Amino acid sequence: MACNDTSKISYLTHVKYMESLEKNSKAFHWIITYNEKDVGYIKIIDLELGSSIKDSFQGMGIGTKAYSLVFKEAKKLGLIKLTALVKTDRLTSLKFEEKTGWKKIGIEYKNKKPYAYKLEHTL
Ligand SMILES: CC(C)(COP(=O)(O)OP(=O)(O)OC[C@H]1O[C@@H](n2cnc3c(N)ncnc32)[C@H](O)[C@@H]1OP(=O)(O)O)[C@@H](O)C(=O)NCCC(=O)NCCS
């Protein structure tokens, strides 16, 4: 439900999408590991960051640590400013993003209704 696009797609369509990103020089991905388990994912595609941590590993400080590491890596890659979208009804995520240094810069609309906050983070 955190994703901007919640349409249902087949596994194959998803694999094709992931493969297409291999050719995109502006796509970067990181898998978050904790105690040698894969627990989350952070991506930056065309400067837009998205993230997800498995439900049972949320609220343990993993996201805060992972964001801090990704910001350092993104800076090394030469990125300067990132954007992110957080749906207006996802207040926990918004609180998290604000704590990790993101600033609200606008609101995105869908069907003429406010839908997501647009955020920006300068590295
Ligand atoms: C948003 C998300 C990345 C945060 O990562 P996390 O590891 O859970 O966050 P942390 O444990 O580092 O928490 C940092 C802050 O976020 C907030 N927070 C995180 N989880 C929370 C929870 N379950 N309840 C309340 N606040 C919470 C708190 O403000 C917390 O600060 P505090 O510990 O000082 O109270 C993660 O919860 C997630 O993947 N959510 C689903 C997907 C999503 O919303 N992605 C972001 C949109 S792009």
The ligand as an SDF file (V2000), in Angstrom:
LIG
                    3D

 48 50  0  0  0  0  0  0  0  0999 V2000
    9.1650    4.0140    6.4100 C   0  0  0  0  0  0  0  0  0  0  0  0
   10.2190    2.9520    6.7070 C   0  0  0  0  0  0  0  0  0  0  0  0
   11.2360    2.9080    5.5500 C   0  0  0  0  0  0  0  0  0  0  0  0
   10.9290    3.3820    8.0140 C   0  0  0  0  0  0  0  0  0  0  0  0
   11.9530    2.4380    8.3410 O   0  0  0  0  0  0  0  0  0  0  0  0
   12.0390    1.8430    9.8280 P   0  0  0  0  0  0  0  0  0  0  0  0
   13.2250    0.9720    9.9220 O   0  0  0  0  0  0  0  0  0  0  0  0
   10.7220    1.2310   10.1620 O   0  0  0  0  0  0  0  0  0  0  0  0
   12.2380    3.2100   10.6740 O   0  0  0  0  0  0  0  0  0  0  0  0
   13.1190    3.4170   12.0020 P   0  0  0  0  0  0  0  0  0  0  0  0
   12.9560    2.2300   12.9030 O   0  0  0  0  0  0  0  0  0  0  0  0
   14.4980    3.8000   11.6180 O   0  0  0  0  0  0  0  0  0  0  0  0
   12.3270    4.6280   12.6770 O   0  0  0  0  0  0  0  0  0  0  0  0
   12.6550    5.9830   12.5070 C   0  0  0  0  0  0  0  0  0  0  0  0
   11.4550    6.8490   12.8740 C   0  0  0  0  0  0  0  0  0  0  0  0
   10.3490    6.5370   12.0030 O   0  0  0  0  0  0  0  0  0  0  0  0
    9.1170    6.5360   12.7440 C   0  0  0  0  0  0  0  0  0  0  0  0
    8.5910    5.1600   12.7810 N   0  0  0  0  0  0  0  0  0  0  0  0
    9.0800    4.1050   12.1330 C   0  0  0  0  0  0  0  0  0  0  0  0
    8.3040    3.0170   12.3300 N   0  0  0  0  0  0  0  0  0  0  0  0
    7.3200    3.4050   13.1590 C   0  0  0  0  0  0  0  0  0  0  0  0
    6.1820    2.7400   13.6960 C   0  0  0  0  0  0  0  0  0  0  0  0
    5.9270    1.4490   13.4440 N   0  0  0  0  0  0  0  0  0  0  0  0
    5.3450    3.4790   14.4600 N   0  0  0  0  0  0  0  0  0  0  0  0
    5.5850    4.7840   14.6950 C   0  0  0  0  0  0  0  0  0  0  0  0
    6.6500    5.4640   14.1970 N   0  0  0  0  0  0  0  0  0  0  0  0
    7.4920    4.7850   13.4520 C   0  0  0  0  0  0  0  0  0  0  0  0
    9.4710    7.0320   14.1210 C   0  0  0  0  0  0  0  0  0  0  0  0
    9.3440    8.4380   14.0760 O   0  0  0  0  0  0  0  0  0  0  0  0
   10.9250    6.6320   14.2690 C   0  0  0  0  0  0  0  0  0  0  0  0
   11.6170    7.4720   15.1170 O   0  0  0  0  0  0  0  0  0  0  0  0
   11.7980    7.0920   16.6830 P   0  0  0  0  0  0  0  0  0  0  0  0
   12.3770    5.7100   16.7150 O   0  0  0  0  0  0  0  0  0  0  0  0
   12.7330    8.1500   17.1840 O   0  0  0  0  0  0  0  0  0  0  0  0
   10.4240    7.1520   17.2600 O   0  0  0  0  0  0  0  0  0  0  0  0
    9.6100    1.5400    6.9360 C   0  0  0  0  0  0  0  0  0  0  0  0
    8.7540    1.5820    8.0550 O   0  0  0  0  0  0  0  0  0  0  0  0
    8.8530    1.0170    5.7210 C   0  0  0  0  0  0  0  0  0  0  0  0
    9.4280    0.3370    4.8710 O   0  0  0  0  0  0  0  0  0  0  0  0
    7.5260    1.2780    5.6110 N   0  0  0  0  0  0  0  0  0  0  0  0
    6.7240    0.7750    4.4950 C   0  0  0  0  0  0  0  0  0  0  0  0
    7.1510    1.3580    3.1590 C   0  0  0  0  0  0  0  0  0  0  0  0
    7.2180    2.8810    3.1920 C   0  0  0  0  0  0  0  0  0  0  0  0
    6.3570    3.5510    3.7410 O   0  0  0  0  0  0  0  0  0  0  0  0
    8.2950    3.4210    2.5840 N   0  0  0  0  0  0  0  0  0  0  0  0
    8.5550    4.8740    2.5770 C   0  0  0  0  0  0  0  0  0  0  0  0
    7.8180    5.5820    1.4930 C   0  0  0  0  0  0  0  0  0  0  0  0
    8.8830    5.9480    0.1460 S   0  0  0  0  0  0  0  0  0  0  0  0
  1  2  1  0
  2  3  1  0
  2  4  1  0
  2 36  1  0
  4  5  1  0
  5  6  1  0
  6  7  2  0
  6  8  1  0
  6  9  1  0
  9 10  1  0
 10 11  2  0
 10 12  1  0
 10 13  1  0
 13 14  1  0
 14 15  1  0
 15 16  1  0
 15 30  1  0
 16 17  1  0
 17 18  1  0
 17 28  1  0
 18 19  1  0
 18 27  1  0
 19 20  2  0
 20 21  1  0
 21 22  1  0
 21 27  2  0
 22 23  1  0
 22 24  2  0
 24 25  1  0
 25 26  2  0
 26 27  1  0
 28 29  1  0
 28 30  1  0
 30 31  1  0
 31 32  1  0
 32 33  2  0
 32 34  1  0
 32 35  1  0
 36 37  1  0
 36 38  1  0
 38 39  2  0
 38 40  1  0
 40 41  1  0
 41 42  1  0
 42 43  1  0
 43 44  2  0
 43 45  1  0
 45 46  1  0
 46 47  1  0
 47 48  1  0
M  END
$$$$
